[in-house]
Amino acid sequence: MSQIFEELERRGLIAQMTHPDKIREKLDNERVVFYIGFDATADSLHVGHFLQLMVINHMIRAGHTPILLLGTGTTMVGDPTGRTDMRKMLTPEEINANADCFLRQMGRLVDLEKCIVARNGDWLMGLNYIELLRDVGVHFSVNRMLTAECFKSRLERGLSFIEFNYMIMQSYDFLKLYQLHNCTMQLGGDDQWSNILGGVDLVRRVESQEVCGMTFQLLTTKEGKKMGKTMGGAVWLDAGKFSPYDFFQYWRNVEDADVIKCLKFLTFLPIEEIEAMEAWEGSQLNRAKEILAYEVTSFVHGKEEADKALAAAKALFGAGGQDENMPTTTLAEGDFTDGAIGIMDLMVKTGLAPSKSEARRLIQGGGVVAGEEKVTNVDQRFSADAIRQGVVLRKGKKVFHKVTL
């Protein structure tokens, strides 16, 4: 079998492991059934999920079998990890609809024929509470649970009892998947370490079997901030929620310090080729960003959309011109008052700013250009005739948007 452990290690993906030597041996010499969970909290996957799917693809290539666990049960409770408040409560119908959306997107990004797809609502939703307390809850120490990072960050603001059960539910998932599919390893982001340890311990206590857990690094900037967020919200994988052009531009605009890490995490480029790029500087880094943006966009949205986005980027950043693939907002006559529309309203309608107050801040900071002129007046207005001919707005140096009527 391929040396998958070394591949993951050289790409910098591995964060923590329960049994380092055993995991290396199993991954390189056995066929492992492992699982990664996806709580269905929205109707689209985002770039954080994409990193997990890339790990799954590496594992499939090495001959291992992933279980894609759709959290139709755990989403009913909500993972408190990384949260300062309780997650929005969703109905079972909303959760299952979200899970269906996840599965459709996953079908484009992983080979489902080589995966096991499961929904933890199938066993969690029918649990008897008293039996769960006696058979599972008895194995958990409250004192130990309270030391977990996922709970510690919430204790000051208040941790609800329903969220406190999340670790028990996720641990039960591991036990159930071990019993159903001989699943011996759980993978997940490093923020899931405490939950993974809970599952490993539960399988050991109930089945007297040693299973493993491994976390991979989160997608963060060099400063430690999570990537995948924009002023308008998350970077979704659904083209209807986040256009392929904007998706391309997001990766084209990553900081110099983050581009090599992103290439290692989010592309299948040979690791030797990426390591050679570590010596690149100046304009070469711009080339690396273009490679990153093209590779990721091509994988998520297809080569045709990646080609369009690349052509648009070259038109904008090369000759400073326009391109038909540029994101465009078409206004209606009803958007105008007395035949004109204000710049702050334009920025909100195009999504360049989430609110008029944020639009004001950007304008006053000198970060908005209309056509070739920097916008200095927050009350500047554009006539319907001007919009009909097409106005290109630019936020900062790299975000362009065309407005027409």
N, C-alpha and C positions, 0 to 999 in steps of 0.2 A: 504494500500500500504506500501511498505518497506520504512524505514527511509533513503532514498538515500542521503539527505542533510548531515546527520551525517556521513555517510560512506565517502562521498567526503571530508568532513571537517577533519575527523580523519586521512585520508590518506594525508592530507596537500595539496590537489589539488586546493582548491579554493583560488583565488587571490583577485579579486574585484567583486562587485555586484552593480547594479543600485538601487535595492530595496531589501535589505537583508531579512527583515521580510516577505515580500510578496513572494520572491523566495523560502524561506524555506517552507512556507505554500503551495505554488503551487506544489513544487516538492514532498512533502510528502503526499499530499491529493488530487491531481488532476492528470489527464493524460495530459501531456504537449506535444505540438508539438514544437520542437526546431530545430535550424539549425546550422551547422558548415560548413564553406566554405573551399574548397581545390583548390587553384589555380594550374593549370596544367602546371607548369614550367619545368617539367622533365618527363622522361618516367618511373619513379618509385617513389613510396612513400619512405620516409626516417623515421628515428626514431622520428623526431618531429611530423610527421603525426601519428605515432603509438601511441603516448601519447593521441592525440585527439581521435583516434579510441578506446582506452581503456576507455576514458570518455563516449563515445557513448555506449559502451557495458554495462557499469555500469547503464547508463540511460535506456537502453532497458530492463535490468533485473528488473528495478523498474517500468516498464510498460509504459514508455514514448516513443514517436515516433520521431525519428531523421529524419531530411532532410539532406541528403548528397548532398551538393551543389557543383557541379563541375564548377570551374570558367572558363568556355570556353569564357566568355565575359570579365571578369575582368583581365584575363591573357593577353589579348590584350593590356592592359594599363600597368600593372605591379605595384605591391604594393611597395611603397618606404620605407616601414617600415624596420628599421634595416639595410638599405643599405647606402653605401657611394657613390654609383654610380648608374646609371640607369640600370635596368634589360635588358637583351638581348631581342630584339623584335622577337617574334615568329610568324609564319604564322598561319592562322586559321586551316590549315590542320595539322600542327605540334601540335597545342594546342588540337585539337580534338583527335588526336592519343594518346597524353599523357593522356587525360581524360579517354580514353578507357582502357589504361594500369592501371590507378588508380582504375577504377571500377572492373577490373578483380582481382586485389590484395585485394580490399575491400571485395569482395565476399568470400575470404578465412578467413577474420578476423572479419567480422560482419555478422549478419543474414539479408541479403538484403530484405527478405520477410517482415521484420518488419520495414523497412526503406522506406522513399520516396526519390527517386533519381531525382535530377533536374540539369539542366545546365543553368547557367545564360546568356549564349549566346542566348538562346531562346528569351529573352526579351531585352537584352542590345544591341544586334547587329542590331536590327531594329528600334532603337529609332530615333525619329526626334529631331535634335539638338535644334531647337528653342523651341519646346514643352518641352524638358527636362529643358532648362533654365527657362522657365516660370512656369512649374509645380513643379519642384524639386529644381533647383538652387536658386530660390527666397527664400527658407527656410534656406539657409546656410550663415553664417557670415564668411567672409574672415578673419577678425581679430581673431575670435575664432579658425578657422581652423589652422592659423599660430602658435597658441600656442600648438597644438597637437605634441606629441613627434615624431610621424612618419614623420612630416614635419620639425620640429625644427632641427633635426640632419642633414638635407640635405641643409638647407638654406645657409650655408657658402660655400659649394661646388657648389651649384646650383640645384634648383628643377625645373624640366621641367613642362610645363603647362599640358602635358598629364598625368603625375604622380599626379598633383594637383587634377585631377578629380577622382582619385581612391576612395577617401572617399565618394564622392557623389554617385559613382556607387555601392559601397558596401552598402551604406545606402538605396539606391533604391532597392537592393536585399531584404532587410528586409521588406520594404513596399510591394513589389511584393509577397513575400512568405506569408505575413500576409493576403493579399487579396486572394491569391490562395488556401492556406492550413490552414488558421487561425493559422499561426505560431506566437507564442507570446514570444519566447525567442531565443536569439542568444548566443551561446557559442563560445569561442575561446581562443587562447593563450593570455597571459597578454599583449603582444605587440600589440594586436588588440583593446585595450581598447578604444582608440579615435575613431576608425572606428565604433565600436559597439555603442558608445554614439551617433554618428551621425545618425545611423539607428533608435535607440530608439526615438530620438527627431523628426525625419522625420515622423515616424508613428503617433506620438502624434499630430504633426501639421496638417498632411493631413487627418487622420482618426479619430482624437480626441479620440484615444485609448491609454491606458498605456500598453506598452510591456516592457520586461525586458532584461537585458544583464548580463552575468556573464563570467568572465575570469578565467582560471586556470593557475597555475604556469608553467613557462617554464622549460624544462628539462635542468637544469644547475648544475654545480659542486658547491661544498661548496664555492669556490672562485667567483662564479657568472659567470663562462664561460659556454657557450652553449655546451652541450654534443652532441654526434652524429657526430663528425668530427674526421677524422684520417689524417695522413700524406698524404694518397692517395686520400682524399676527404670525401664525406658524407658516413654515414653508411646507405646504402640502404636496403630496404626490399626485393628487387629482388635478388634471389640467383645467377643470372647471373652477376650481378653487384657487389655483395658483398657476398661471399660464406657463407653458414651456419656455417662452421668451424670458419671463421674470425668473423662472427656475435657472435658466442658463446664466442670466446676469447675476443671480445671487452667488453662484460659484465663481464666476469670472471676477467678482469683486471681493473675494476673500482677502484677508490681510496676507502680506508677504510671508509672515512667520507661520501661517497656518496651511499654506498650499501643499507642502510636501506631506504633512500629516493627512490631509484630506485625500490626496492621491493614494496613499497607502491604505487608508480605511475604506474608500468608496469606489475604487476602480479595480479592475483585474489586470492592469498593466503589470508586466513582470517586475518583481520587487527589485531586481538588479537595475532595471531601467529607471525606476523611481529613485533608488539610492544614488544613481549617477547625477540626478537632478539636484541633489542636495548641495552641490557646489555652484549651482546657477545663481547669478546675481543680476540686478538691474533689469534690462529688457527681457532677459531670459526668463525671469520670474513671471513676467506677463505672458510669455509663451506657455509656461507651466500652468498658469491659471486658465488659459484658453483650452489647453489639453484637458484639464480637470473638468471644466464646464461642459465641454463637448462629450467626454466619456460618460459623465453622470447623466446628462440630459438624454443622450442616445440610449442609455440603458433603461431609463425610466419612461421616456416619452417616444422613443423610436428615432431612427437615423434621420428620417425626413424632417422632423421637428428640430432636431439638433442642427441639421444643415441650415434650416431657415434662421434659427437663432444666431448661428455663427456668421451667416451672411449679414444679418442685421447689425451685429456687433462690429464687424469689419467696416460696414458703411458708416456707422456712427463714430467709431473711434479712429477710423482711418482717415477718411476724407472729410469727416465732420458733416456728412450729408444725412439724408433720410433714407429709410428703407420701408418697403411695404409690409414687412413683418414686425415693424415697431408696434408695441402695445398702443391701441387706439380706443378712445372713448368718443362715441357719437352722441352729441347732445340733441335734445328736442326743443322745439320752439318754446315749450312751456318752461324751459330752464332759464329763460331770459326775462329780465325785468326792464321795461322801457328800452328793449332792443339791445341790452348788454348784460354781461355777467361779470362778477368780481373775481379777482385772482384767487382769493381764499376759497370761494365756492368751487372754482375750477379744480383746485388742488384736492379738495375733499371728494369731488365727483370722480376724479381720475384715480383716487386711491393713493396719491402722492403724500397725503397727510390724512391722519385719522379724524382730525377735527380742525375747525377754523382757528382755534387757539394755537394748535401745533403748526398750522400753516403760517400764522402770524409770526411765530418764533423763527421758522425757517427763513421767511422773507427778511425779517429784521436782522438775521444773522448772515445775510448775503448769500444764501444757499439756493436761490431760485432764479432761473433764467427763462425768459420767454422769447423764442426765436433766437436772436443774437444779443438781446439786451438783458442785463441783470435787472430783476424786479426790485425796486427800492421803496415803492409805495404800496402799502398793504391795501389801499383802496383802489388800486388800478383796476380798470374795467376793460373788457374786450367786447367789441360790437359783434352782432350776429354775422355780419358780412365778413369780418376778420376771421371768425371761427370757421365759417363756411369754406374759406380758402385753406384752412388748416393751420393750427398753431402748435408748435412743438415746445413743450415744457421740459425743463431739465432741473432735477433736484440733485444738488451736489455736483460731482464731476461725471457720474456714470449712470444715473437713472433718467431715462428719457420716456416721454409719453406724448402722443399726438392727440389733439382734440379737434374734432370736426363737427359739422352740422349737417 
